Amino acid sequence: MIGTRISHYTIEDELGRGGMGVVYRARDERLDRHVALKFLPDGLESNPGARDRFLQEARAASALDHPNICTIHDIGEDEHGKTFIAMALYEGRTLDAIIRDSTAISVSQACSIARQVAAGLAGAHDRGIVHRDIKPSNIFVTDDGLVKILDFGLAKLAGTADITRDGSTVGTASYMSPEQARGEDVDNRSDIWSLAVVVYEMLTGTKPFRGDYEQAIVYSILNEPAAPALDARPDLPPPLVDILERCLAKAPTDRWTSVRDIHSALKPFVDDARDETLPMAGGTSTGASPARVAILFCLAAFVVLAVLYGLMIGVGLPGWVFPAGVGLLLLGIPIVLLASQFDRRRINSSGIRSSTFSRFLTMRRAIYGGFTAFGGLAVVVAAFMIMRTAGIGPAATLVSKGSLDKQDLLVVADFVGNTSDSTIASSVTQALRIDLSQSEAIRVLDTRAMTQALQRMDRSADDGVDEATANEIAIREGAKAIVAGRVDQVGSAYQLSLQLISQERGVLLSLRETADSDSKVIDAVDRLSGDLRERIGESIKDIRASVPLDKVTTSSLDALRLYSEGDKMFATGDYGAAVPLLESALERDSMFVMAYRKLSVALNNLEIESTRARELATKGFEMRHNLPPVEAELTAAYYYSTVLYDDDKTIAAYKTVLERDPNNDIALNNLAREYNLARRFAEAESLAVRAIQKWGDSSTFYYQAIAAQAAQGAWDRAENTLDTYDLNVPGSPALLVMRSEVYYSQQDFERGDSVLTSVLETPTEYSDFINAYVRFVSGAANITRGRVEKGDALIASSSESSRKFGSWETVIGDFAFRSVVQSLILENREEAIQMLDRVWTEVPIDSLHVDDRPFWFSYLYAELGERERAIELLELNRTSFAPDVVEDLASIPLTEAILAAQDNRLAESLTKFDDAVKKSGCDGCQWILFRKAVALDNAEALDEATQAYLEVINRPEIDRVYLDSRFLAPSFVRLADVYERNGQPDMAIDSYQQFLELWEDADANLQPRIAEAEQNMNRLLAARSTDQ
């Protein structure tokens, strides 16, 4: 055969022969490599059983891809029909040769070989293949120390028929398990027995079961215990002997069920430098190509980084964790690739010995090293978080160290600017205040509160807040620290730096950020704010959940500058100056969410452009997800209040704000207002007083408190609150208006007039808004006393000012007010109708939002007997609004109530009146109650009419002067008539007297009505004298 060419193989030498084959060294001419060719011996070629076993070996070994199993390259036949198998050619020796030539094999070497055999068998067992002929001659050890399992000729494949006859035995007697010797079915545990015999032989040089001939050996295997290994080699470790004894148990059930157990059990007896056993994953070769290793590594790295990123975001781990993980993975790439190369070299060795380093670096060690590295990272991160929470070491936060407390108040001083654009510093200041307002750990004095603080210090907001002023504010407001910073321009870049300074401890920390250009300044502020919040002690998770600053505010410095200036004007109450600045900010950036609500509120406070104000409120509401939580809830509450008119949602939103920020001034004030409208006066007063105690001198807080106190009839408390306001803000125009309203509502006209005299006599010293308001209040007070000519002139003048402001809703209301005066006070029906009709010609109705169109005039026309016009507007009320809005309109049931009363449908009328009161929230219930009283009066329901008139007369309200001007005098006169008809002349006399006192100085054209009242009163007095 030497020199013969078979297929593309040239036979060069015979390597060995045995009972089941002859093996030659050959050269693969196609691939230019050496292989081993195995042929059946000549005498067995025609033996079907031998041939089947020969093919069985090829099928069994080729089904496996494991570094510890001999690789099958090919199977074929020569020109004479002789079958051959082409296998990998290894340089080394079979284990039986090593045992034969060695005086003693070390425990470590023996266990290392055994572990590699176990690894190979695990791969075979995982594929359902039992070798059935494990013995030293079928185990090959390469010169590089890698073990290969040979000769799968007797292997039993899963899913195939056994090639031996039932009851026959196959294998070599000395290494057969008892069940194999008996010709029974065998499984993995038979290979475990055979491996144990091989290990025993390596360690002792002898076999555990002996005999002079094969039958004697089989008898010993079946019936006798194994010869004690310690007798042959006393230095064996007892645990190793125990392992052998368990593997050599006669009953398969007493042995281990998996070679993996042996693999693990033998590890302690192997030196680390010698243990090169490859991973136990069946069918997975660690000799994978570098490309495959790289792909698997990348997939694993992706999973690791995804988990790491998820933990960083979900748990709130510090920002350096992810880069650290990336660094470890980058460091691991060359290590894993190098380990893969070394493993491939060991697997495919051609007799080249490994260096110490290549023997040490294995894939297993690389993988273990990766786990160790990430375990170390986990320990470092855990230590960092523990120190951060406990206030230990450099990771400690200001809160955990006790330098600050959670929810402490901070004052942000104006940043100092060293830039070519002098406005950048103020924009950075505003941006930082806004961004810090998102914090759950601290509170920041906002622009509005800062302005109020400056006013209490008798300083102008225009003076700014330098570091010294910030310290003064901090002391006055109870702030624990201030933030002072500066912006320096370096070429086109900007350097932002800040210090957190405590009153007690000095500088707590210093931070710095850089922006490459002015377009990057907002991002730099965002990073600076995040660092500050993290160092203070806010949850990293909460910081990352915050909306980016450019979404909360704007990415445009110019827009932010304009907003900052507008916000300052807004905070001082100069809404007229704030509007154009806020409009300009939105022109620069239409996504500037905060500006929408601020501009809408300014327009509403000026009572102008209500349609646009609603559109702005809606826009802000739709974009509120970009706002900090508190600002988002304020925006929602404002939208519910001014666009949807949903009181329940409005109240709920303001409550949510106060849960997050218990001292939020806007929420305290507006929720107090909502409670006042809902007639929950005690709750309103509590909130307003809380706002006053916390924030001091805002007129709106005092107004809500006084309104609540007045509505409870607590006039003394209301006047004390006014006195407190006067002490804090002497000479405030708002104080003059509120004080006059309190006096007028108690019918103390002398004091009310004296309060307003200064404004009426020196109007140039006050704003147009205050002048218009005062004229209206004074006009109402004069009409209440019967001075209609003067009062109507004042109200007409106030209304003219509203026209100039563009406040058409106020103009419409003024016409309605004057129409009722014409109807009820002057009893001039025609003039009252004309007053209403003028609205449709003098006011640009079509330009108004549908909510502001005077469809509610329906009840006024109905009251004046204009049924057709009333019904027309009633239908517009029903069809112009969404169903849920229609459901809440008080004007619809009120109109229906008046029409029903005119048709003498009293029961229906009363039900509708009650519905109107409920839907109005009883905001100024007198105007509904008066009309209900008239309906009862006309229906001769005298007792009920009496109670209704008394409720109109006695109902305490801070703004009752506006209602008294229309309903008080008529109520006195009508009540007197009801008393007389109901047989209560004394009560009638009292009512007439009250009316006459009220109209003591009434206009000349009202004297006939006064005379009629005097005549009726005198008639009742005379009757009473006669009776006595």
FIBA-101053 format. One record per residue (C-alpha): x, y, z; residue in three letters. Coordinates in steps of 0.5 Angstrom, whole numbers, plus 500, padded with zeros to 3 digits. Example, Ala and Ser with C-alpha at 12.3 -4.5 7.8 and 13.67 -1.06 7.14 Angstrom:
REM FIBA-101053
525491516ALA;527498514SER;
END
This chain:
REM FIBA-101053
500500500MET;506505501ILE;506510495GLY;499508493THR;495513491ARG;487512493ILE;483518491SER;486524492HIS;490521498TYR;498518497THR;499513502ILE;506515506GLU;507510512ASP;503505516GLU;502508523LEU;499502526GLY;494496526ARG;489493530GLY;483488530GLY;478493527MET;483496522GLY;489499519VAL;492506519VAL;496509514TYR;499516514ARG;497519508ALA;498526504ARG;491530502ASP;494532495GLU;488537494ARG;489541501LEU;496539502ASP;496536509ARG;497530512HIS;491525514VAL;490519517ALA;487513513LEU;484508516LYS;482501512PHE;479495514LEU;484489515PRO;483485508ASP;480479512GLY;474483514LEU;473487508GLU;468482506SER;465481513ASN;458485514PRO;459486521GLY;466489521ALA;464493515ARG;458496519ASP;462497525ARG;467501521PHE;462505518LEU;459506524GLN;465509527GLU;465514521ALA;458516522ARG;459517530ALA;465521530ALA;463525524SER;456527528ALA;461530533LEU;465537533ASP;469537539HIS;476539540PRO;477532544ASN;474528539ILE;478526533CYS;476529527THR;473525521ILE;475529514HIS;472524509ASP;469517508ILE;470513501GLY;472507497GLU;479505493ASP;478502486GLU;478495489HIS;472497493GLY;475498500LYS;472503504THR;477508508PHE;476513513ILE;480520512ALA;481523519MET;485528522ALA;493526523LEU;495528530TYR;503528533GLU;503525539GLY;502518542ARG;496513545THR;495513552LEU;496506553ASP;503507550ALA;504513555ILE;502508561ILE;507503558ARG;513507558ASP;512511564SER;514509571THR;508513574ALA;503518571ILE;502524576SER;495525579VAL;495532576SER;497529569GLN;492523570ALA;486528572CYS;488533566SER;487527561ILE;481524564ALA;478531564ARG;479532557GLN;476525556VAL;470527560ALA;469533556ALA;469529549GLY;464524552LEU;460530554ALA;459532547GLY;458525545ALA;453524550HIS;449530549ASP;448528542ARG;446521544GLY;452517543ILE;455512547VAL;462510546HIS;462503549ARG;470502548ASP;473507552ILE;480504553LYS;487507553PRO;489505546SER;483509544ASN;485515547ILE;490520544PHE;495525547VAL;498530542THR;505533543ASP;501539545ASP;497536551GLY;491536548LEU;487529548VAL;483526543LYS;478520543ILE;479515537LEU;475509535ASP;467510535PHE;467503531GLY;463500537LEU;459507539ALA;451506540LYS;448512536LEU;441515538ALA;435513534GLY;439507530THR;439500531ALA;445496535ASP;449493530ILE;451487535THR;446482536ARG;442482542ASP;445479548GLY;452479545SER;458483548THR;462488545VAL;468492547GLY;475490551THR;474486557ALA;478489562SER;474496561TYR;467493560MET;462495565SER;458490568PRO;452491564GLU;456491558GLN;459485560ALA;452482561ARG;450484554GLY;445489557GLU;443495554ASP;448501556VAL;448508557ASP;452514559ASN;454511566ARG;457505562SER;462510559ASP;463513566ILE;465506568TRP;470505563SER;473512564LEU;474510571ALA;478504569VAL;483508565VAL;484513570VAL;485507575TYR;490504570GLU;494511569MET;495512577LEU;497505579THR;499502572GLY;495496573THR;487495572LYS;482494578PRO;479488575PHE;484482574ARG;485475571GLY;489471567ASP;484470561TYR;478474559GLU;472470562GLN;476471569ALA;476478568ILE;469479566VAL;467474572TYR;471479577SER;468485574ILE;461482575LEU;462479582ASN;469482585GLU;470489588PRO;476493585ALA;483492588ALA;484498592PRO;488503589ALA;491505595LEU;495498595ASP;498500589ALA;499507590ARG;499509597PRO;500517596ASP;493518592LEU;489523595PRO;483519599PRO;478524595PRO;480522589LEU;480514591VAL;473516593ASP;471518586ILE;474512583LEU;470507587GLU;463511586ARG;465511578CYS;466503579LEU;460501583ALA;457495580LYS;450498579ALA;449504574PRO;444507579THR;450508584ASP;454512579ARG;454519577TRP;449520571THR;453525567SER;461525566VAL;460533567ARG;460531574ASP;467527574ILE;469533570HIS;468538576SER;470532581ALA;477532578LEU;478539577LYS;481540585PRO;487535583PHE;489539577VAL;494544577ASP;492550574ASP;497551569ALA;496544566ARG;488544566ASP;487546559GLU;480542559THR;475546554LEU;468548556PRO;463543557MET;458545552ALA;456539547GLY;458541540GLY;461547541THR;468548539SER;472553542THR;476553536GLY;471557533ALA;474562527SER;476569530PRO;470572525ALA;465568529ARG;468569536VAL;468577534ALA;461576532ILE;459572538LEU;463577543PHE;459583539CYS;452580541LEU;454579548ALA;457586549ALA;450589546PHE;446585551VAL;451587557VAL;451594555LEU;443594554ALA;443591561VAL;448596564LEU;444602560TYR;437599563GLY;440599570LEU;443606569MET;437609567ILE;432605571GLY;436604578VAL;439611577GLY;446609577LEU;452614576PRO;453616569GLY;460613569TRP;458606569VAL;456606562PHE;463608559PRO;466604564ALA;463598562GLY;464600555VAL;472600557GLY;472593560LEU;469590553LEU;474594549LEU;479591553LEU;476584553GLY;476584545ILE;483583544PRO;484578550ILE;478574548VAL;481574540LEU;488572543LEU;485566547ALA;481564541SER;487563537GLN;491560542PHE;485555543ASP;485554536ARG;492552536ARG;492547541ARG;486544537ILE;489544531ASN;496543533SER;501539529SER;506538534GLY;508545536ILE;509546543ARG;505552547SER;509557551SER;507558558THR;503564556PHE;499561551SER;498555555ARG;495560561PHE;490564557LEU;484560555THR;477562553MET;475559559ARG;480564563ARG;478570559ALA;470569560ILE;472568567TYR;476574567GLY;470578564GLY;465576569PHE;470578575THR;471585571ALA;464586571PHE;463583578GLY;469588580GLY;465594577LEU;459592580ALA;462592587VAL;465599585VAL;458602583VAL;455599590ALA;460602594ALA;459609590PHE;452608592MET;452606599ILE;457612600MET;453617596ARG;447615601THR;451614607ALA;455621606GLY;461617606ILE;467619602GLY;468623595PRO;461620593ALA;457623599ALA;452628597THR;450635601LEU;444632603VAL;447625606SER;453629609LYS;448634613GLY;450640609SER;443641606LEU;436638608ASP;432636603LYS;427641600GLN;431647602ASP;430653599LEU;436656594LEU;436663592VAL;440664585VAL;443670584ALA;444674578ASP;450671574PHE;456676573VAL;457676565GLY;464678562ASN;461677555THR;460681548SER;453680549ASP;451683556SER;444679556THR;447672556ILE;448672563ALA;441674565SER;439669560SER;443664564VAL;440666570THR;433665568GLN;435658565ALA;438655571LEU;432658576ARG;427654571ILE;432648570ASP;433647578LEU;425648579SER;425641576GLN;428638582SER;425634587GLU;431635592ALA;431643593ILE;426649592ARG;428655588VAL;426662589LEU;423664582ASP;423670579THR;416672582ARG;418670589ALA;424674588MET;421680585THR;416680591GLN;422679596ALA;425685593LEU;419689594GLN;419688601ARG;426690602MET;424697598ASP;428695592ARG;426695585SER;427689581ALA;431693575ASP;436693580ASP;438686580GLY;440681585VAL;448680586ASP;451676591GLU;450681597ALA;443682595THR;442674594ALA;445673601ASN;440678604GLU;434675601ILE;436668603ALA;436671610ILE;429674610ARG;426668606GLU;429663610GLY;434660604ALA;439655606LYS;444657601ALA;445661595ILE;448660588VAL;453665585ALA;456664578GLY;459668572ARG;459667565VAL;466668561ASP;467669554GLN;473665551VAL;473667544GLY;467664541SER;466659547ALA;463660554TYR;465658560GLN;460657566LEU;461657573SER;458657579LEU;458656587GLN;453654592LEU;455658598ILE;451656605SER;450662610GLN;453657615GLU;458653612ARG;461658606GLY;462655599VAL;459648599LEU;461646592LEU;464649585SER;462647578LEU;464649571ARG;461647564GLU;463650557THR;459651551ALA;463651544ASP;458657542SER;452661544ASP;448656541SER;450651546LYS;449655552VAL;443652554ILE;445645554ASP;451647558ALA;446650563VAL;442644563ASP;449640565ARG;451645570LEU;444644573SER;444636573GLY;451636576ASP;449641582LEU;442637583ARG;446630583GLU;451633588ARG;446636592ILE;443629593GLY;437628588GLU;436622585SER;440620579ILE;434617576LYS;430623577ASP;435628574ILE;435623568ARG;427623568ALA;427631568SER;425634561VAL;431637557PRO;432645559LEU;431646551ASP;424643551LYS;422646558VAL;424653555THR;428654549THR;434653545SER;434660543SER;438665547LEU;435671544ASP;428668546ALA;430666553LEU;432673554ARG;426676552LEU;422671556TYR;426673562SER;425681561GLU;417679560GLY;417675566ASP;420680570LYS;415685568MET;409680569PHE;412679576ALA;411686578THR;404686575GLY;406690569ASP;402686564TYR;402691559GLY;409691558ALA;410683559ALA;405682553VAL;410684547PRO;416681550LEU;413675551LEU;410675544GLU;417677541SER;420671545ALA;414666542LEU;416669535GLU;423667536ARG;421660538ASP;414658537SER;416651541MET;417656548PHE;412652552VAL;412656558MET;411663554ALA;404660552TYR;401660559ARG;405666561LYS;402670555LEU;395667556SER;395669563VAL;397676562ALA;392677557LEU;387675561ASN;389679567ASN;389685562LEU;382683560GLU;383683553ILE;384678547GLU;380673550SER;380669544THR;387669543ARG;388668551ALA;384661550ARG;388659544GLU;395660548LEU;392656554ALA;390651549THR;397651546LYS;401651552GLY;396645555PHE;398641549GLU;405641550MET;405641557ARG;409634557HIS;415638556ASN;414642562LEU;417640569PRO;412637573PRO;409643577VAL;409648571GLU;405642567ALA;400642572GLU;399649573LEU;399649565THR;393644566ALA;389647571ALA;389654568TYR;387651561TYR;381647565TYR;379654568SER;379658562THR;378654557VAL;374648559LEU;371651565TYR;371645569ASP;372646576ASP;373639579ASP;379638574LYS;382645576THR;381644583ILE;385637582ALA;390640578ALA;392645583TYR;392640589LYS;397636585THR;401642585VAL;401643592LEU;402636593GLU;409637590ARG;410644592ASP;406646598PRO;408653598ASN;407654591ASN;404661591ASP;400661584ILE;397654586ALA;395657593LEU;392663590ASN;388660585ASN;386654589LEU;383659594ALA;380663588ARG;376656586GLU;374655593TYR;371662594ASN;367661587LEU;365654590ALA;363657596ARG;368653600ARG;370659604PHE;373656610ALA;378652605GLU;379659601ALA;381663607GLU;386658610SER;390657603LEU;390665602ALA;392666609VAL;398661608ARG;400664602ALA;400671605ILE;404668611GLN;409665606LYS;409670601TRP;407676604GLY;405682600ASP;401680593SER;395683593SER;391677590THR;393673596PHE;390678600TYR;384679596TYR;382672596GLN;383672604ALA;378678604ILE;373675599ALA;373669604ALA;372672610GLN;367677607ALA;363671605ALA;363668612GLN;360675614GLY;367676618ALA;368683617TRP;372684623ASP;377679620ARG;377682613ALA;378689616GLU;384686620ASN;387683614THR;386690610LEU;390693616ASP;395688615THR;396689608TYR;396696609ASP;402696614LEU;406691609ASN;404695602VAL;402702604PRO;398706599GLY;397700594SER;392702589PRO;389695590ALA;389696597LEU;384702596LEU;380698591VAL;379692596MET;378697602ARG;372700598SER;369694597GLU;369692604VAL;366698606TYR;361699601TYR;359691602SER;357693609GLN;353699606GLN;358704609ASP;358709604PHE;362714607GLU;368710609ARG;368707602GLY;367714598ASP;373717602SER;378711600VAL;376712593LEU;377720593THR;384720592SER;384716585VAL;378720583LEU;381727584GLU;388725582THR;387720576PRO;394721573THR;397718579GLU;395712578TYR;395707572SER;389707567ASP;387700569PHE;386702577ILE;382708574ASN;377704570ALA;376700576TYR;375705581VAL;370709577ARG;366702576PHE;366701583VAL;364708585SER;359708580GLY;356702583ALA;356705590ALA;353711587ASN;347707583ILE;346703590THR;344710593ARG;340712588GLY;345717585ARG;344713578VAL;346719573GLU;353720577LYS;354712577GLY;352711570ASP;357716568ALA;362713572LEU;361706569ILE;360709562ALA;367712563SER;370706565SER;367702560SER;370707555GLU;377705558SER;376698557SER;374699549ARG;381702549LYS;384696552PHE;380692547GLY;377688553SER;370687549TRP;368682555GLU;368688560THR;365692555VAL;359687554ILE;358686561GLY;358694562ASP;352694557PHE;348689561ALA;350692568PHE;347699565ARG;341695562SER;339692568VAL;340699572VAL;335702566GLN;330696568SER;330695575LEU;332702578ILE;330707573LEU;324702570GLU;325704563ASN;324698559ARG;325701552GLU;332704554GLU;334697557ALA;333694551ILE;336699547GLN;342698551MET;343691550LEU;342692542ASP;347697542ARG;352691544VAL;351688537TRP;352694533THR;358697537GLU;362691539VAL;366686534PRO;362680536ILE;364676530ASP;371677532SER;370674539LEU;371667541HIS;364664542VAL;365663549ASP;365671550ASP;359672545ARG;353675549PRO;348669548PHE;347669555TRP;343676554PHE;337671553SER;335672560TYR;336679560LEU;331680554TYR;326675557ALA;326679563GLU;324685559LEU;319681555GLY;323680549GLU;321673548ARG;322672541GLU;329675542ARG;330671548ALA;328664545ILE;333666539GLU;339667544LEU;337661548LEU;338656542GLU;344659540LEU;346658547ASN;344650546ARG;348650539THR;354654539SER;358650545PHE;360643546ALA;354638550PRO;358638556ASP;359646556VAL;352647555VAL;350642561GLU;354647565ASP;351654562LEU;347657568ALA;344662563SER;340657559ILE;336654566PRO;335662568LEU;332664561THR;327658562GLU;326660569ALA;324667567ILE;319664561LEU;316659565ALA;314664571ALA;311669565GLN;307663563ASP;305662570ASN;308655570ARG;311656577LEU;313649579ALA;317649573GLU;320656574SER;323654581LEU;326648579THR;330652573LYS;332657578PHE;335652583ASP;338649577ASP;341656575ALA;344657582VAL;347650582LYS;350651575LYS;353658577SER;357656583GLY;353661586CYS;358667583ASP;354673585GLY;347669587CYS;343675588GLN;342676581TRP;339669580ILE;335669587LEU;332676586PHE;329674579ARG;327667583LYS;324672589ALA;320676583VAL;317670580ALA;315667587LEU;312674589ASP;308674583ASN;305667584ALA;303670591GLU;308665594ALA;309670600LEU;313666605ASP;318663600GLU;318670596ALA;320673603THR;326668604GLN;328670597ALA;328677598TYR;332677605LEU;337672602GLU;338677596VAL;339683602ILE;343680607ASN;348675603ARG;355677605PRO;360678599GLU;366682598ILE;363684591ASP;356685593ARG;356693591VAL;356691584TYR;350687585LEU;347692591ASP;347697585SER;341693581ARG;338689586PHE;338692593LEU;333698593ALA;328694589PRO;329688594SER;327693600PHE;321696596VAL;318689594ARG;320686600LEU;316691604ALA;310690599ASP;310682600VAL;310683608TYR;304688607GLU;300683603ARG;302677608ASN;300681614GLY;306683617GLN;306691617PRO;311692622ASP;316688617MET;314692611ALA;315699615ILE;322697617ASP;323695609SER;321701607TYR;325705612GLN;331701610GLN;330703602PHE;329711604LEU;335711608GLU;339708602LEU;336713597TRP;336719602GLU;340722597ASP;337719590ALA;337723584ASP;331728582ALA;328723577ASN;327718582LEU;324722587GLN;317720585PRO;319712587ARG;321715594ILE;315719595ALA;311713593GLU;315709598ALA;314714604GLU;307714603GLN;306707603ASN;310707610MET;306713613ASN;300709611ARG;302703615LEU;305707621LEU;298711621ALA;294704621ALA;299702627ARG;297708631SER;290707630THR;290699632ASP;294702638GLN;
END
